[in-house]
Amino acid sequence: PTRIIRAPMDQSAVRGSAVRFECVVNSSRPTSVTWTKDDRPLYLGWRLKKDETSLTIPNVNEGDKGTYTCTVRSEIDQDSASAHLTVLEEASPNHSVSSALPAGRPDPPTDLDLSDPTARSVRLTWIPGNEHRSPVTEFHVQFEEDRWEPGKWQNLSIYPGDLNSVILQLAPFVRYQFRVIARNLVGLSEPSQPSPRYTTSGAPPDAIPRDLRGWGSKKDNMNITWEPLRDLERNGPHLHYCVWWRRKDSGEDWNNVTTYQSKHLVHPTGTYVPYEIKIQARNEFGHGPVSNVVIGYSGEDEPTDTPKNLQVSEVTNTTAVIHWTPVHMSSVQGEFKEYRLYYWRESSQLPGLAVSKEKKTRGFYTTVAEPSGLLADLVPYSNYKMFMVVANNHFESLPSNTVEFSTKEGVPGALRFFRINRRSLDTIHLEWDKPQEPNGVLIAYLLKYQTVNGSRLGHLHGETFLPNVTEFTLRLPNPTSRYNFMLAALTKLGTGVVYSEESPHFSNEAYINQVDIATQGWFIGLMCAIALIILILLIVCFIKRSRGGKYPGGVFLTALTHCLVRDKKDLPLDSVDQKDPDGSFDYQFQRSL
């Protein structure tokens, strides 16, 4: 059929600018393209320019506005499309050209058409929608098929934005329908309306079943399993599989079975026997390709032999070298996994120290005639036991002989705790507990401490304590300084893990800020000010004293108080101040009525 696949679009143009209308045609027959304006034949003249796919109007004026129609004709059919041109006087806030408008998502493509069908392809053509001032960069083609997953749209391909006719590569024996989504910088359009259904013819399978394996669930069987073909790989109805197997290197004929499942059980078999396996997918239209041969194995059983003569040598405080006599590989009755050593800490060489007897394992993968291995991360000064088995994927052999050995003495581990739990102005009380793992016989504790002032460290002091001492009270040379304390336990092999603690970390931290107030500058200044005020008050009192006699020394404070009261109240005295028998003055206040 004759179809316009890129139609002219409505445009707004400023007087004097140029406009171009596109009209791209898809047809298997010769065509002719004509243009009309407002349903009348368009006179091209010298100004308008026309080619096979477009019409160009330069120097637009008011007379060019109207509806332009592109009509395409062939010998048997025709197609047409129209667009409207609006002419603007000038670019202004009230008359903005389309390029000044905000961009938007494109409109969905329209008029999806299928052509040029083959066994595994078809041409899909569509008409792009309005781009809304942002060019289309991609077209997403999706498909839906109604045989395996009806109603589910799936991505097929992505094409550049300048294409609107593409050839789709398809799978056999599928009923397709398609839709197209446009994308520009703003986003995705809505999906187009679906195309008509298109059914591809069937064919033999192209794919080979994946992940072909042979494995045993019991000592006398072998499961052959594979991943079935996907729905779009079936290529036809009645999909089934043909499976072949035989003992490896036996030269015997292939055994085979046809099944619609994705597994087959071979029974009976020998224990851990290798088999050659291959597979082929088939359907109503024929046979697919045969897979490469893979090697599978029947099931495993318990090993019939066990490692012998397990020994230990070169024992240190944390390591030991072990030796054993290996088994014959045929006795493993499965895939050789490892020689597996079980070992555990039976006790400490220190009386009364409780230990965990949890079993640990260490694997050694070796097939040499005289195997050996290093066992590490042992606890010093401990008694150990161990035995060995040989293991395949599912079973272990009987255990070997059990071996006992003892690790040598090491340096102590970390203390259980180290606390600075009490502090006065000039003393600190330290408490600690012995290490969780002494790793030997403790001979002492070593304490070191020094003052800390930012990044500056003071002179390092030291104290040594007997192993039964777990507390110490220290008198500080400088009560206002902070201290860093470091404590560690010792064995004859050396110093253990150092536990460090800094003096600000106390429950009674408030002591840190206690200082001698008499030495502070602000306190001395305050006392001087108070003394000056008292001196001034004394001078005032002595001046007033000159008016009425003398103050006996014993009543100095009383007189001072009376002076202050008189100053504050500003009350008049009697004309005569009466003197008491003890020589002091009796001030009589005159009450106002």
C-alpha positions, 0 to 999 in steps of 0.5 A: 500500500501507498502510505505517508510515513512522515506527514507535515506538521502544524507550524507557526512562523514569524513574517519573513522566516522560512517554513518546511513541510515534510511528506515522506512516502513508503510505497512499493509502486511509483508515486506522484506527490502533489500539494494543495492549499486550502483544498485548492491547487498550490501555485509554486511560482518562483518562491516556493520550492518542492522536492520528493519529500518536502515543500519549502516556503521562504520569506513567509508573508500573511498570504501564506497562512492556511492549510497545506495538504500533501497527496501521494498517488500510485496506480492503485491507491493514494494517501494524504496528510495536512498541516496548518501554517500560522503567520505571526507579525513579529516575535513578542511576549504576546506572540511567541513562536513555537521555539520559545514555548516549553518543550514537552514529551512527544505524542505517540506514533500512529498508523503502525503498518507491517510489510515485507514478511519473511519466515523470521522478520517483518518490516514495521513502519509508523508515523511519528507524533508531534515532537513538541519542540524537542527532537525525538532521539529514540523509538522503542519497539515492544511486542506482546504474544498471546501464546505463552504470556498474553497481555505482557508487553516486552522490549524488542529493540530500540532504534534511532529517532530519525528512523520510522521504518525498521525490519524486526527480527522475530522468533518462529511460532509466535503470534506477535503484535507491536507498539512503538514509544517515542523518547525525547529529552523530556521523556517517553511518549504514551505507547502507540496503538498496537499493530495487527497480529503477525504470526511467524511460521514454526521451525526446529529448535535453534537453542541447546538446553543450558546447564546440563549436569549429571550428579548422584543423590544416592550411591547407586543413581545419577540425576541428569538435569538441564535448564529447559528452553525459554518460551520464545526458543521453542520454535514450534509445538510439542517441545521435548528432549532427547538425552544420551548417556554412557560410562566414560571411556567404556566404548559401550553404546549410548543409552537414550531417553525422550522426555518432556521433563527437564530431568532424568534419573539413571538407576542403578549405577556404580558408586561415583562412576563418571558418565558422558552425557549429551542432549538435544531439543526437538519439536514438531518441525524437527531436531535442534543441535546436539550439545557438547558432551559433559561429564557427570558422576553417580552418587558418592558413598562413605570412604572405605579408608582413613588417614593413618599415623597422625603425628605432630612435630615442631610445636611452638606456643601457637603452631604445630606441624602435623604429618599423616599417611594418606589414603588411596584415592579410589577408597574415597568413593567420591570427589576428594574434598580434603583431609579434615583435621578436628582439634580442640583445646582439652585444658590449660596447663595452669590449674583451675583455668576453665577453657572451651572444648569446642571442636574446630576444623582445618582442611588440607587439600593435598595428594602428595605421598608424604603429606604434612600441614601447619596448624596455627592460631593455637592458644599458648600453654594449653593441652590439645587433642586432634584426629583426622578424616578424609572427606568427599562432598557428602561423607567422611571416613572413620577417624584416625588415631587421636593425638595429644600435644601441648603448646609452649608458654607465651606472653599474656593476653589482655587484662580482663579489666583496668579501672581508675575507679577512685580519685581524690585531689592528689591520689588515684586508685587503680584496679585490674584483673588478671588476663583472660588468657595468661598464656603461661605463668605470670611473674609480675605486672608492669605499670607505666604512667606519664603526664599528658598535655595535648600532644606533649608527654611527660617523663615516663614513670614505672611500677612493678607488682607481684602477680597476686597484686591487683590494685594500687593507690598512687599519690600524684606529683601534680594533682592538676595534670592528666595522666596516661596509665599503661598496664601489662602482665608478664611471663618469662617470655615477655610483656603481654598486651598493654592495657591503656587508660587515661586519667580523665575517665573517672566516675568522680571527674569533678575532682579534676577541676578542683584548684587552690582558689587562694592562688587565683588572680580574680580572687586576689583582686576581689579581696583588695576591692573589699578592703578598699571599700571597708577603708573608705567606710572607716574614714567616713565614720571617723569624720562623723565621730569628730562631731560627737566624741570618741568611740571606744575601741571595743565598740568599733564594729557597733559604731561602724554599723551605726554609721552605716545605718545613719547613712542608709536611713538618713534620719536626724539625731537628737540634739544631744547623744546620750552616752551609756555607762560603758562609755558608748554612745546611745543614738536616739532616733526621732520618730516623725509623727 
